[in-house]
Amino acid sequence: MKNVRFSENELFFSRAGELLRVTSPAPDTLRVEAFPDCRFFEENFTLMPRDLPIGVAEDEKEVRILAGGLSLRLRENGRISFSEGERILLEEKPELAFETGFRRYENAASGLWSIRTTFEGREEEKLYGLGHEASGAFDLKGCSFDLRHVNAKCTIPFVFSSLGYGFLWNNPALGNVELSRNRTRWSVNAARKLDYLVILGSPKKVASTLADLTGHAPVMPDWATGFWQSRLRYETQEELLEVARRYKREGISLSVIVADYFHWTEQGDYRFDPRYWPDVRAMTGELHEMGVKLVVSMWPTVNQASENYADMKEKNLLIRTSRGSDRVFDFYGWQAEIDPTNPETREYVFDKLKKNYLENGVDQLWFDEAEPEIHPEHFDNLLFHAGRGDEVGLLYPYYYAKMVWDGFRKMGREPVTLTRCAYLGSQKFGALVWSGDIPSTFRSLSDQVKAGLNMAMCGIPWWNTDVGGFWGADIESGEFRELIVRWFQFGVFSPVMRLHGSRVKHGKKTDIIEPSGDPNEIWCFGEENFAILKDLILLRDRLRPYIGECMKTASEKGYPVMRPMFFEYPEDGVCYTLGGQYMFGPDILFAPVTEKGARSKKVYLPEGEWIFVRDGKEYAPGWHEIPAELPEFVAFVKKGAGVLKVF
């Protein structure tokens, strides 16, 4: 075929207005890069590719590139398709007449390109991934998503197909993806190249390859698998300590307690306000004696009144703008924000965190606003060390987490960084992602189950929600008291179990900035609930050895802890439709009750022998309606699995 050349590891194809390269960065994986200005842009972003040999066969009309069982067919007109043997997996769709127009490029005044590529829609295909978003969808086929990060939406541009492949869009620019019936289309607004990978295999094989390509998570430390207590917010040192003491008096194991935002003197100072937190060393010392870790919130915002603002501005450590002020977020005054894509920023800020928090006994950090939160969302006006905001904006949480990882490693410590956002590869930095400021409703609970299962397919195994939801809850209402029990049950069978939320205030008045709402501890939701929630925390403790083994597997193989049913049963077509139940590790099937007033749950059991944990009875495969009064949850264990004894 004309205009094709290749070596052992690369194939190149050129035509008017495009230079294309195909490589194999992992077994059974092919990568397509296309350069509209016909010059190579050698950038892997967060990818860690290998340089594997490819097989090539060609004639006058087309060329085939082989990587294990995956083949790419490149036709003379530039059209690309992927297949396993003769079975087509993915095929470009022409936008123009005479089967032309597969990849579209349009140059902008910035010198960057808007880029899109379009594939045929497959009626029978189901798609999962793209991070977390409360879309209400489990199978994402038929949906359209913005490629951007915002509060309660984390974009990981990867999908797994029920046809047996994964698709990784290797581009951190802002854009959109359509997963519609008539086409699948990936688009970005400001980029230098098109870059994507197709990975052939089962869910487990694709998950392992994705981890190899983007990084394996470390093994979660045992302390992090227990119960985390948090609320917005503990206003003083004594208030936080008294909560930890109460848990100890109640005989309830507490792994972590969290000090939320505005414990500081000013945004960007990175230190406790001594008026309310007079002796941090004494506080952390007492917590550690009780076996409790302290996690402290940090924001990327920097106020002009901060003691660090002028220094950071002069050193170009803040996000800059191409026009207007560098203040990009209005929250108790207009705030600038740090630029963690700059290695000097990461070193500077971590030095402050280390001096003011970690050297005073704080154990871990909570990185809020990690998208970052910018209002208005004019990312084309933002200038990062790594590039324009609209070109590299999705990278922000990746480098935010890297800041902690690098700093902790220099200290000889392992971080578990609670973060509100992530990107491809964030998992290798110990990022514990949570789903943001979500509402306290039953619909929200249902949405979060599906969101968590989609996140599970994206290579990030450490994920959790605010148990009870974040906003809108009245702890004295019957509806919320029902909801908190159902959400706690979900929390037990989540990778991390963390209670958090901003509860409605009842009569409390204070002059403090960002005062706390009503209490959010397990004894605050009524006596009957207290007994139920205590038992659930005790169950979580008994599950911790099992969870620890799941975390080791997550690190070694890239398998998520919270797994869609098809992850374990890829040959069962029903499992691709089950967004209301999942496997918690390899042996536990959990089906959360997510409807208000529901006292039963319809559950599908795939092939095998299943033991119901409440009564030890064996159930056959198929559909079952399982009773579930409020204190009761619905879980099954594979027959013969050792974890059954903890229930």
Summary of the structure (lengths in Angstrom):
residues: 647
radius of gyration: 25.2
end to end distance: 64.1
largest distance: 79.9
contacts: 2281
relative contact order: 0.10
helix: 26%
strand: 30%
